[in-house]
Amino acid sequence: MPLVSIIIPTFNRESTILRTLRSLKNQNFKDFEIIIVDDYSSDNIFLKIESLGLRNLSLIKMADHKGAQVARNVGVKSARGEKIIFLDSDDWWEEGFLKLMLDNMTFTNKKAICCDGYLVDELSGVTKRLNLLSGVKDIKSAVFLRSCVMFQGLLIDRECFEKTGPLDENIVTFHNWDFVLNLISHYEIAYLDKPLFHYVQHSLPSITKNIAQREMGFYQVTQKYGLKDISYKEGHL
C-alpha cells in the first residue's frame, strides 16, 4: 500500500498535465500513488497521460461532467494511501515537496500540514511567493478570516475524512476554503513556511475567472460557517 495518495481532478488540461505529472515523477520521495479523475474531458488528455508511462498511476473516467469537487470525492473513495493530498492538473510541486511535508508532519505530530507556494502568472510572466501564512501564529483565526490554505499544499491523514465527511459538492467555488474551515474545526493544521508548490494563473477556462461564480461560492462558504463580517474581494484564493 502506498503511503500517500495524490488525487488530481482534471478537465480538458492536455496542455498542462504533463508538467504536473513530471513534477510528481521527479519527487525525491517515491512511496505514493497518483489517481487522476477525468471529469469528462473532450481533448487528448488520455494520450498525454499515457505517454509518461507512470506505473503508479490510475485513471478514472467520469461518465459525464460533474465538477472538481465530485471528482475529488471519487478519488478519495479509490485512494489506498494513509495520507491524502489534492493537486490540480495545471499546478506542480517542487521535487522535495512530499518528503519535506511528511517529515514536518511527523515532527509536529499533526494530522494535517500545509505549506506556502508560488503564484505563477503565465500571462505576465511574473512568479511571486504567495506568503499565505508567513508570520501568522494563529492559523485557525486566519482561516476564519480569509482563504489562505490551498489544496495544492495541504497534506492530511485519510482518517480526517471520518470527521469531515466528503467534500461539499454544492459549493461552486472556494472549495479549498470550505474544506479547510471544516477540517480545522476538528484538527490543528501545522504550517511549513516554505514555498513548495506552484499555483498557475493562465488563459485557459477556469471557474476562478468567473466573477459571478466566485461571489456565489464566497457567499455559500461565509453563510455555511456564519462568517458575517467578511466581505468578498479579489485576492481570496
C-alpha positions as YAML, in Angstrom:
chain: A
units: angstrom
residues:
- id: 1
  name: MET
  ca: [0.00, 0.00, 0.00]
- id: 2
  name: PRO
  ca: [1.33, 3.47, -0.83]
- id: 3
  name: LEU
  ca: [1.89, 5.94, 1.97]
- id: 4
  name: VAL
  ca: [0.44, 8.89, 0.03]
- id: 5
  name: SER
  ca: [-2.45, 9.15, -2.44]
- id: 6
  name: ILE
  ca: [-2.23, 12.13, -4.80]
- id: 7
  name: ILE
  ca: [-5.64, 12.91, -6.29]
- id: 8
  name: ILE
  ca: [-5.76, 15.01, -9.45]
- id: 9
  name: PRO
  ca: [-9.15, 16.14, -10.79]
- id: 10
  name: THR
  ca: [-8.86, 17.27, -14.40]
- id: 11
  name: PHE
  ca: [-10.96, 18.64, -17.24]
- id: 12
  name: ASN
  ca: [-9.51, 19.49, -20.66]
- id: 13
  name: ARG
  ca: [-5.98, 20.07, -19.43]
- id: 14
  name: GLU
  ca: [-3.92, 18.28, -22.07]
- id: 15
  name: SER
  ca: [-1.69, 21.35, -22.40]
- id: 16
  name: THR
  ca: [-0.70, 21.42, -18.71]
- id: 17
  name: ILE
  ca: [-0.98, 17.96, -17.18]
- id: 18
  name: LEU
  ca: [2.42, 16.69, -18.34]
- id: 19
  name: ARG
  ca: [4.15, 19.41, -16.34]
- id: 20
  name: THR
  ca: [2.10, 18.41, -13.31]
- id: 21
  name: LEU
  ca: [2.90, 14.72, -13.69]
- id: 22
  name: ARG
  ca: [6.61, 15.32, -14.33]
- id: 23
  name: SER
  ca: [6.80, 17.17, -11.02]
- id: 24
  name: LEU
  ca: [5.45, 14.01, -9.35]
- id: 25
  name: LYS
  ca: [7.83, 11.75, -11.25]
- id: 26
  name: ASN
  ca: [10.72, 13.93, -10.03]
- id: 27
  name: GLN
  ca: [9.79, 13.75, -6.34]
- id: 28
  name: ASN
  ca: [12.63, 12.53, -4.13]
- id: 29
  name: PHE
  ca: [10.05, 10.59, -2.09]
- id: 30
  name: LYS
  ca: [8.57, 7.75, -4.14]
- id: 31
  name: ASP
  ca: [6.03, 5.89, -1.97]
- id: 32
  name: PHE
  ca: [2.86, 7.33, -3.50]
- id: 33
  name: GLU
  ca: [0.08, 6.59, -5.93]
- id: 34
  name: ILE
  ca: [-1.43, 9.02, -8.44]
- id: 35
  name: ILE
  ca: [-5.18, 8.95, -9.02]
- id: 36
  name: ILE
  ca: [-6.36, 11.08, -11.94]
- id: 37
  name: VAL
  ca: [-10.11, 11.62, -12.10]
- id: 38
  name: ASP
  ca: [-11.03, 12.90, -15.55]
- id: 39
  name: ASP
  ca: [-14.22, 14.94, -15.43]
- id: 40
  name: TYR
  ca: [-15.39, 14.01, -18.96]
- id: 41
  name: SER
  ca: [-12.68, 15.78, -20.95]
- id: 42
  name: SER
  ca: [-13.07, 16.25, -24.69]
- id: 43
  name: ASP
  ca: [-9.38, 16.81, -25.54]
- id: 44
  name: ASN
  ca: [-6.47, 14.36, -25.96]
- id: 45
  name: ILE
  ca: [-5.51, 14.29, -22.29]
- id: 46
  name: PHE
  ca: [-5.50, 10.48, -22.15]
- id: 47
  name: LEU
  ca: [-2.74, 10.26, -24.74]
- id: 48
  name: LYS
  ca: [-0.70, 12.81, -22.81]
- id: 49
  name: ILE
  ca: [-1.08, 10.84, -19.58]
- id: 50
  name: GLU
  ca: [-0.21, 7.51, -21.19]
- id: 51
  name: SER
  ca: [2.91, 8.98, -22.83]
- id: 52
  name: LEU
  ca: [4.69, 9.20, -19.47]
- id: 53
  name: GLY
  ca: [4.17, 5.52, -18.67]
- id: 54
  name: LEU
  ca: [3.79, 6.04, -14.92]
- id: 55
  name: ARG
  ca: [3.24, 2.67, -13.24]
- id: 56
  name: ASN
  ca: [1.89, 4.13, -10.00]
- id: 57
  name: LEU
  ca: [-0.91, 5.97, -11.83]
- id: 58
  name: SER
  ca: [-4.56, 5.02, -12.14]
- id: 59
  name: LEU
  ca: [-7.09, 6.85, -14.29]
- id: 60
  name: ILE
  ca: [-10.79, 7.15, -13.50]
- id: 61
  name: LYS
  ca: [-13.02, 8.45, -16.29]
- id: 62
  name: MET
  ca: [-16.27, 10.13, -15.27]
- id: 63
  name: ALA
  ca: [-19.36, 9.26, -17.32]
- id: 64
  name: ASP
  ca: [-20.31, 12.92, -17.57]
- id: 65
  name: HIS
  ca: [-19.13, 16.34, -16.37]
- id: 66
  name: LYS
  ca: [-19.75, 16.76, -12.64]
- id: 67
  name: GLY
  ca: [-17.20, 19.32, -11.43]
- id: 68
  name: ALA
  ca: [-13.97, 19.24, -9.44]
- id: 69
  name: GLN
  ca: [-15.50, 18.53, -6.04]
- id: 70
  name: VAL
  ca: [-17.27, 15.42, -7.27]
- id: 71
  name: ALA
  ca: [-14.07, 14.30, -8.99]
- id: 72
  name: ARG
  ca: [-12.09, 14.79, -5.76]
- id: 73
  name: ASN
  ca: [-14.60, 12.74, -3.78]
- id: 74
  name: VAL
  ca: [-14.42, 9.95, -6.37]
- id: 75
  name: GLY
  ca: [-10.63, 10.00, -5.98]
- id: 76
  name: VAL
  ca: [-10.81, 9.78, -2.19]
- id: 77
  name: LYS
  ca: [-13.03, 6.70, -2.42]
- id: 78
  name: SER
  ca: [-10.40, 4.98, -4.57]
- id: 79
  name: ALA
  ca: [-7.39, 6.12, -2.53]
- id: 80
  name: ARG
  ca: [-5.29, 3.49, -0.73]
- id: 81
  name: GLY
  ca: [-2.76, 5.75, 0.99]
- id: 82
  name: GLU
  ca: [-2.54, 6.70, 4.66]
- id: 83
  name: LYS
  ca: [-2.12, 10.34, 3.62]
- id: 84
  name: ILE
  ca: [-4.14, 12.20, 1.00]
- id: 85
  name: ILE
  ca: [-3.48, 15.36, -0.99]
- id: 86
  name: PHE
  ca: [-5.22, 17.06, -3.91]
- id: 87
  name: LEU
  ca: [-3.30, 18.61, -6.80]
- id: 88
  name: ASP
  ca: [-4.81, 20.48, -9.75]
- id: 89
  name: SER
  ca: [-3.76, 19.42, -13.23]
- id: 90
  name: ASP
  ca: [-2.25, 22.79, -14.12]
- id: 91
  name: ASP
  ca: [-0.11, 23.21, -10.99]
- id: 92
  name: TRP
  ca: [3.08, 21.48, -9.87]
- id: 93
  name: TRP
  ca: [5.37, 20.77, -6.90]
- id: 94
  name: GLU
  ca: [9.00, 21.31, -6.03]
- id: 95
  name: GLU
  ca: [10.90, 18.00, -6.09]
- id: 96
  name: GLY
  ca: [11.23, 17.91, -2.29]
- id: 97
  name: PHE
  ca: [7.56, 18.64, -1.64]
- id: 98
  name: LEU
  ca: [6.40, 15.26, -0.35]
- id: 99
  name: LYS
  ca: [9.49, 14.46, 1.73]
- id: 100
  name: LEU
  ca: [9.52, 17.85, 3.46]
- id: 101
  name: MET
  ca: [5.78, 17.76, 4.12]
- id: 102
  name: LEU
  ca: [5.89, 14.23, 5.52]
- id: 103
  name: ASP
  ca: [8.97, 14.92, 7.66]
- id: 104
  name: ASN
  ca: [7.38, 18.02, 9.17]
- id: 105
  name: MET
  ca: [4.07, 16.26, 9.65]
- id: 106
  name: THR
  ca: [5.88, 13.65, 11.73]
- id: 107
  name: PHE
  ca: [7.91, 16.28, 13.61]
- id: 108
  name: THR
  ca: [4.82, 18.33, 14.57]
- id: 109
  name: ASN
  ca: [2.72, 15.21, 15.27]
- id: 110
  name: LYS
  ca: [-0.28, 16.72, 13.44]
- id: 111
  name: LYS
  ca: [-2.91, 15.07, 11.26]
- id: 112
  name: ALA
  ca: [-2.68, 17.88, 8.70]
- id: 113
  name: ILE
  ca: [0.04, 20.17, 7.40]
- id: 114
  name: CYS
  ca: [0.07, 22.97, 4.86]
- id: 115
  name: CYS
  ca: [2.83, 24.97, 3.21]
- id: 116
  name: ASP
  ca: [3.39, 28.13, 1.21]
- id: 117
  name: GLY
  ca: [3.68, 28.32, -2.56]
- id: 118
  name: TYR
  ca: [4.34, 30.47, -5.60]
- id: 119
  name: LEU
  ca: [1.81, 32.27, -7.77]
- id: 120
  name: VAL
  ca: [2.80, 31.81, -11.41]
- id: 121
  name: ASP
  ca: [1.13, 34.35, -13.71]
- id: 122
  name: GLU
  ca: [1.71, 32.95, -17.18]
- id: 123
  name: LEU
  ca: [0.10, 35.97, -18.84]
- id: 124
  name: SER
  ca: [2.57, 38.47, -17.39]
- id: 125
  name: GLY
  ca: [5.44, 36.05, -16.89]
- id: 126
  name: VAL
  ca: [5.70, 37.03, -13.21]
- id: 127
  name: THR
  ca: [6.24, 34.49, -10.42]
- id: 128
  name: LYS
  ca: [5.95, 35.58, -6.80]
- id: 129
  name: ARG
  ca: [5.66, 33.96, -3.40]
- id: 130
  name: LEU
  ca: [2.12, 33.78, -2.04]
- id: 131
  name: ASN
  ca: [3.04, 34.24, 1.66]
- id: 132
  name: LEU
  ca: [-0.22, 32.58, 2.66]
- id: 133
  name: LEU
  ca: [0.50, 32.22, 6.38]
- id: 134
  name: SER
  ca: [4.00, 33.59, 6.81]
- id: 135
  name: GLY
  ca: [4.30, 35.21, 10.24]
- id: 136
  name: VAL
  ca: [0.84, 34.01, 11.33]
- id: 137
  name: LYS
  ca: [0.79, 32.48, 14.81]
- id: 138
  name: ASP
  ca: [-2.91, 31.54, 14.99]
- id: 139
  name: ILE
  ca: [-3.73, 29.57, 11.83]
- id: 140
  name: LYS
  ca: [-7.31, 28.83, 12.89]
- id: 141
  name: SER
  ca: [-8.15, 32.51, 13.32]
- id: 142
  name: ALA
  ca: [-6.54, 33.32, 9.97]
- id: 143
  name: VAL
  ca: [-8.57, 30.65, 8.17]
- id: 144
  name: PHE
  ca: [-11.80, 32.10, 9.56]
- id: 145
  name: LEU
  ca: [-10.88, 35.49, 8.08]
- id: 146
  name: ARG
  ca: [-9.79, 34.51, 4.58]
- id: 147
  name: SER
  ca: [-8.96, 31.66, 2.23]
- id: 148
  name: CYS
  ca: [-5.29, 31.05, 2.98]
- id: 149
  name: VAL
  ca: [-4.71, 27.29, 2.76]
- id: 150
  name: MET
  ca: [-4.70, 25.71, -0.69]
- id: 151
  name: PHE
  ca: [-5.35, 22.10, -1.70]
- id: 152
  name: GLN
  ca: [-2.03, 22.00, -3.59]
- id: 153
  name: GLY
  ca: [-0.19, 22.50, -0.31]
- id: 154
  name: LEU
  ca: [-2.35, 20.58, 2.18]
- id: 155
  name: LEU
  ca: [-1.44, 17.03, 3.22]
- id: 156
  name: ILE
  ca: [-3.80, 15.20, 5.58]
- id: 157
  name: ASP
  ca: [-4.28, 11.81, 7.22]
- id: 158
  name: ARG
  ca: [-7.04, 9.89, 5.48]
- id: 159
  name: GLU
  ca: [-8.74, 9.40, 8.86]
- id: 160
  name: CYS
  ca: [-9.57, 13.11, 8.81]
- id: 161
  name: PHE
  ca: [-12.35, 12.35, 6.34]
- id: 162
  name: GLU
  ca: [-14.08, 10.31, 9.06]
- id: 163
  name: LYS
  ca: [-14.70, 13.60, 10.88]
- id: 164
  name: THR
  ca: [-15.09, 15.99, 7.96]
- id: 165
  name: GLY
  ca: [-17.06, 13.72, 5.67]
- id: 166
  name: PRO
  ca: [-16.76, 14.12, 1.87]
- id: 167
  name: LEU
  ca: [-16.09, 17.46, 0.19]
- id: 168
  name: ASP
  ca: [-19.23, 19.59, -0.19]
- id: 169
  name: GLU
  ca: [-20.28, 19.18, -3.82]
- id: 170
  name: ASN
  ca: [-22.77, 22.06, -3.61]
- id: 171
  name: ILE
  ca: [-20.10, 24.73, -3.11]
- id: 172
  name: VAL
  ca: [-19.42, 26.25, -6.55]
- id: 173
  name: THR
  ca: [-16.04, 27.90, -5.80]
- id: 174
  name: PHE
  ca: [-13.70, 28.41, -2.84]
- id: 175
  name: HIS
  ca: [-13.58, 24.62, -2.50]
- id: 176
  name: ASN
  ca: [-10.32, 24.64, -0.53]
- id: 177
  name: TRP
  ca: [-11.59, 27.28, 1.92]
- id: 178
  name: ASP
  ca: [-14.78, 25.33, 2.58]
- id: 179
  name: PHE
  ca: [-12.88, 22.12, 3.27]
- id: 180
  name: VAL
  ca: [-10.22, 23.77, 5.44]
- id: 181
  name: LEU
  ca: [-12.86, 25.51, 7.59]
- id: 182
  name: ASN
  ca: [-14.41, 22.08, 8.12]
- id: 183
  name: LEU
  ca: [-11.06, 20.41, 8.76]
- id: 184
  name: ILE
  ca: [-9.77, 22.97, 11.24]
- id: 185
  name: SER
  ca: [-12.87, 22.60, 13.40]
- id: 186
  name: HIS
  ca: [-11.67, 19.03, 14.12]
- id: 187
  name: TYR
  ca: [-7.87, 19.13, 13.78]
- id: 188
  name: GLU
  ca: [-4.94, 21.50, 14.21]
- id: 189
  name: ILE
  ca: [-3.07, 22.26, 10.99]
- id: 190
  name: ALA
  ca: [0.71, 22.58, 11.07]
- id: 191
  name: TYR
  ca: [2.37, 25.11, 8.75]
- id: 192
  name: LEU
  ca: [5.64, 24.72, 6.87]
- id: 193
  name: ASP
  ca: [6.86, 28.19, 5.89]
- id: 194
  name: LYS
  ca: [8.46, 27.14, 2.62]
- id: 195
  name: PRO
  ca: [7.11, 27.72, -0.93]
- id: 196
  name: LEU
  ca: [6.82, 24.19, -2.27]
- id: 197
  name: PHE
  ca: [4.03, 24.35, -4.86]
- id: 198
  name: HIS
  ca: [3.35, 26.42, -7.98]
- id: 199
  name: TYR
  ca: [-0.18, 27.75, -8.44]
- id: 200
  name: VAL
  ca: [-0.71, 28.80, -12.05]
- id: 201
  name: GLN
  ca: [-2.89, 31.55, -13.47]
- id: 202
  name: HIS
  ca: [-3.33, 31.18, -17.23]
- id: 203
  name: SER
  ca: [-5.66, 31.94, -20.14]
- id: 204
  name: LEU
  ca: [-7.46, 28.57, -20.07]
- id: 205
  name: PRO
  ca: [-11.12, 28.43, -18.96]
- id: 206
  name: SER
  ca: [-11.43, 28.16, -15.17]
- id: 207
  name: ILE
  ca: [-14.08, 28.69, -12.51]
- id: 208
  name: THR
  ca: [-11.68, 31.07, -10.74]
- id: 209
  name: LYS
  ca: [-12.14, 33.51, -13.64]
- id: 210
  name: ASN
  ca: [-15.93, 33.58, -13.33]
- id: 211
  name: ILE
  ca: [-16.62, 36.53, -11.01]
- id: 212
  name: ALA
  ca: [-20.29, 35.67, -10.55]
- id: 213
  name: GLN
  ca: [-19.43, 32.10, -9.52]
- id: 214
  name: ARG
  ca: [-16.66, 33.29, -7.23]
- id: 215
  name: GLU
  ca: [-19.04, 35.65, -5.48]
- id: 216
  name: MET
  ca: [-21.64, 32.89, -5.17]
- id: 217
  name: GLY
  ca: [-19.10, 30.44, -3.74]
- id: 218
  name: PHE
  ca: [-17.83, 33.07, -1.31]
- id: 219
  name: TYR
  ca: [-21.41, 33.70, -0.15]
- id: 220
  name: GLN
  ca: [-22.05, 29.96, 0.23]
- id: 221
  name: VAL
  ca: [-18.97, 29.46, 2.41]
- id: 222
  name: THR
  ca: [-19.49, 32.52, 4.61]
- id: 223
  name: GLN
  ca: [-23.15, 31.60, 5.17]
- id: 224
  name: LYS
  ca: [-22.31, 27.97, 5.90]
- id: 225
  name: TYR
  ca: [-19.81, 28.87, 8.63]
- id: 226
  name: GLY
  ca: [-21.53, 32.02, 9.92]
- id: 227
  name: LEU
  ca: [-18.77, 34.39, 8.77]
- id: 228
  name: LYS
  ca: [-20.93, 37.51, 8.79]
- id: 229
  name: ASP
  ca: [-18.27, 40.21, 8.97]
- id: 230
  name: ILE
  ca: [-16.27, 39.18, 5.89]
- id: 231
  name: SER
  ca: [-16.98, 40.78, 2.52]
- id: 232
  name: TYR
  ca: [-15.98, 39.46, -0.89]
- id: 233
  name: LYS
  ca: [-12.92, 40.96, -2.55]
- id: 234
  name: GLU
  ca: [-10.45, 39.80, -5.16]
- id: 235
  name: GLY
  ca: [-7.40, 38.25, -3.62]
- id: 236
  name: HIS
  ca: [-9.18, 35.45, -1.80]
- id: 237
  name: LEU
  ca: [-7.75, 32.22, -3.26]
...
